[in-house]
């Protein structure tokens, strides 16, 4: 009689047959040893579903996966936590492989971001449309904060005018909280990484605040928009929010957008008629709570070279960065859906 096959042995064989992809981290110094950052690298990828070509700012190279799961770069921290010791340099004491020492959830089984593959995802045939009520509501004010090498935008709305997200994979109604960006897309598509990724953060309307909802089951929803850089140098600006980044170059700096310059969430998000990936995951920075429903747009948004240069001027967490994205995490038997 053959001995029974253990689960541990089976997982070892699966991981050996399907190598995991390490999408970073990339050292911040251009000439640093083992740097995978190529400032002039554009790679082409064909989307056979939509018969389109996309330019990728950076190709992801396969590397041996660290024994420790890596932490991510979602700016959920309070402003006072901008001095958090976690870093994006692997050689630092609290580099990505050691984020689990800061919070055990970062070593969880259902972490984000992940590598997205269309032909390995399940298509949802009967679906509810994703809708954002109040997308055109102008906020009363908007604060921009440098939270460690990236900027987060926090709008304040009148009572009852906070944008509300519903439909799609969501079971309830979610209120808009903030949006921020990452240098280098956190999610990868068929092992390809783009220039940047924006996250629009919502929390469950059953709770009074994002902080109260963050650690609750299905407490957070994040819409991810991935940006690719235009090859043309003739266009200086396409995204209005980038014009305020020079105001918050220093780590921990803040800026209040003037009333006459306020803009809506709809102007940032655009229409939501694109197909999207949906899966259950986590925050991508400590505390890495596994309470997030991810909605990742399949279409790429344009970003100019000038805008990317401005995005990189922000400093924090120990230096200037060309990458603030968490390496992709293991899927671990989760299902990814396409809506």
N, C-alpha and C positions, 0 to 999 in steps of 0.2 A: 504493500500500500504506500502511495506517495504521501509524504508529510504535507500538512495543510500550508497554503501560501499565506504568509503574514501580510498585514496591511502595510507595515513599514517597508518590507521588501518590495511590494508592488509599487509604492510611491517612489522608491529609489529607482526602479526600472523605468517608470514613466518620466521622471526628471532627467534620466540619462538619455532617453530617446528624444525628448523635446527640450532642448536647452533653453533655459530662461534668459531673458534679455535684460541686460543692465544698461539703462539709458543715461547713465551718469554715475556719480557726479563729475562735473567738469571743473578743473581748477580755474580760479579767476584770473590768473596771470596768463597772458597770451603765450609767453615762452616757457611756461612752467613744464616740468617733466611730466610725461604721461597725459598731457592736455589733449583732449579730443576736439577742442574748439577750433573751427576753421572760419575765419572772418569773411572769406570770400567764397565759401563753399555753397553751391546750389545744386541740389540733386532732383532729378525728375521722377515722378511717380505717376503711373497711369491708373485712373479710376475707371475700371471696365464697366461698372454699373452705370455711371453717368457719362461715359465716353469723354472724359475731360483729362487734361494734364495739369499736374500741380508741381510747383517748384518747392523744394524743401531746403530750408536754410542749413540743415545739418543732417547727416546720416548717422544713425545710431549704430555703434559697433558692439558686437557681442563680447561680453567680458564674463569671467567667472563670477557667479553671484556670491556676495558676501554671506558668511554664516549667520550674520544678524540681519534681520529685515531693516530696510532703510526708511527713515522718516521723511516727511514731506514739507511742502512750502505753502500751506494755506494760511492766510493771515487772519486767524480767528482770535489772536491774542488781544488783550486789553492794551491801550496805549502805554501803560506803565510797564508792560512786559517786553518792551522793545529791547531791553538789555538781557533777554533770555540767552543762556549760554550756547544754544544750539547753533551750529554752523553748517555751511554747505561744502566745506573743504573736508575731504576724507581724512586728511592728516591731522586735523584738529581733534582735541580730546572728545568733543561732542559733535563730531562729524556725522554724516547720515547713518553710518553703520552703528553708531552708538546712541542714537536718539532714544532707543528703548530704555537706556539707563535714566533718561529724564522722565519718561512715562511708559509704563509697561504696555499700554495699548498700542504703542508703535510697533510692537512685535506681534500684533494680532494676526488672525487668519484672513481677515476681509479688509485689507488695506487698499488705499488708493495713492497714486493713479495706477492704471494698468495699460497694457498694450491692447489696442482694439483691432480686431480682424473681422471684416465684414462677412466673409464666407464661413466663419465659425460662430456667428451670432444668429440668434433666433428672430425671424421676422414676425412682427405682430400684425396680423391681418385686420382684426377688428379692434379699432382703437378710438379713443376719445381725443379730440384736438387739444393741443396744449394752448392755453390762453392766459394772458396777463392782463387782468383788469386794472385800470388806472395807470397804464403805461405812459399816458400823456400828461399826467398830473405833475405840475411844476412844484418842486419842494420849496419849503420856507427858507431853507439854508442848506449848505453842503460844505463839509469839512474834508480836507485832503490831508492825510497823515503819511509820513514816511515811517514805515514799520519794519525797517531793517533792510534797506536796499530795494524796496518796491513801495508803491503808493496804493493806499486804500481810500476810497471815496465813500463818505458817510452822509447821506441826505437825511434831512428831517422834514416830515410831512405834517400837514394839518390832520386833525383827528378824522379818521374815516377815509383819508385819501392815500394811505400807504398802499402801493401797488400789491396786488394779490395774484398769486400763481395757482392755477388749478388745471385739471385734465391730464391727459397722457397717462403715465404710470402712477400719478399721485392719487392718494386716497382721501386727501383733505385739501385744505386751503393754506397757502404759505405766504407770509408777508416778507416784503423785500427788506434787506438789512444793509448790504454794502456791496461794492464791487472792487476788485483789485486785479493786478496782473502778475504774471511770472515771466521771467526771462528764460526762454526755452519752454516749449510746451511740456506740461507735465504728462498728459496723455500722449501716447504715440500711436500711429496708424500704420499697421503692417511694419512695425519696427522703425518707423521714420519719425523724426522729431522736427517740429516747426520752430519758428523764431520766437513766438510768445504765445501765452494763453491767458485769457481773461476769465475770471470767475465771478458770477453774479450770485450772491448768497441770499437765500430765503430761509425763514424758520417757521415752524408749525404755528398757525394762528391760535392754537389752543393755549399757547404759553404767552406770557407777558413780554418776553424779551428773547433775544438770540441766546444769551447766556443761560437762561432757564431751559431752553429747548435743546441746546447743543448736545447734552448727554442723554437725551431721551430717545427711545426707539423711533426711527423715522422722523426725528426732530428737525432735520436740516435737508434742504434741497439746494444743489449748486448747478447752475447752468454754465457750461464751459464753452467758450468761443476760442477757436484756434486761429492764430494770425500767421500769414506768410508775407514775406517782404517782396515788394514789387522790384523788379529789376530796373525800371525806369528811375532816373535821377531827376526828372523834370517836375515831379509832383512832390511838394514839401509836406503837406498835411492832409489827412483824410479823416482822422479821429479827433474830435474836438477836445476830449478829456486830456490828451497829451500836452495841450498848451499850458496846463497848470503844473506840470511836473517840475519845471525849473524853480518853482516856488518852494519845493520841499526837498532840495538836494541833500541837506544835512540829515543825519539819522535822528529820528524823533521830532523833526520839524513839522509844523502844522501850517495850514493856510485855509482861510475862509473865502470861498468863491463869492464875488460880488453879486448882489441881487440881479443886476442886469445881465449877468453871464450864466445864470443857473440854467440847467438843461434837464431833460426828463430821462427816465430809465429807458423809455422806448427809443430815444435817440442813440443810446449806447447799444441796446440789444438789437434794434432793427426788427423786421418781421420775423415770425417764428414758423415759416412755411418750409424750412429745411428738414430733411430727415435727420434723425438723431439716434445716438446710442444711449441706452439706459441700463444702469446696473446699480447694485447696492454696495457701498464702500465706506470710506472714512474721510475724516479731515486729513489734509496732507501736511500738516505741521502738528507738533505736540499741542493738545493732548491726543491727537490721532483717534478721536472717538469714532467708533464704527456705527454711526447713526445717520449717514448721508445717502440720500438718493441722488445719483449723478445723472445729469442730462448733458451729453456731449454732442454739440452740433457737428454734423458731418461735413458741412461746407466751410471752407476756409475764408477768413476775412482778410482784406488787404491792409498792409501796413507799409508805410514808406520808410526808406532808409533813414531819413531825417528823424522820423518819430522813434525808430529803434535806437538811434544814437542818443536821443534825449532820455529814453527809458533807462539807458545804461549809465546815465550821469548820476543817478541816485546812489548814495553810499550808505553803508550800514553793515552790521554784523561783522566788522573787522576788515572792511575793504570795499573796493569797487568790484562789481560783479558783471560777468557776461552770462551767467546762468544762475537762476534761483529756482530750479525745478527739482522736485524729488525724483529719484529713480523709480522706474515702474516696479510694481509689486506683483507677487504671484496671484493668479486668479483663484486657485484653490477651490475648484469645483463650482464656482459661482457661474450663473448664466448671464449673458449679455444679450440685450434685446435691441432690435432696430425698429423704430417707429417711423 
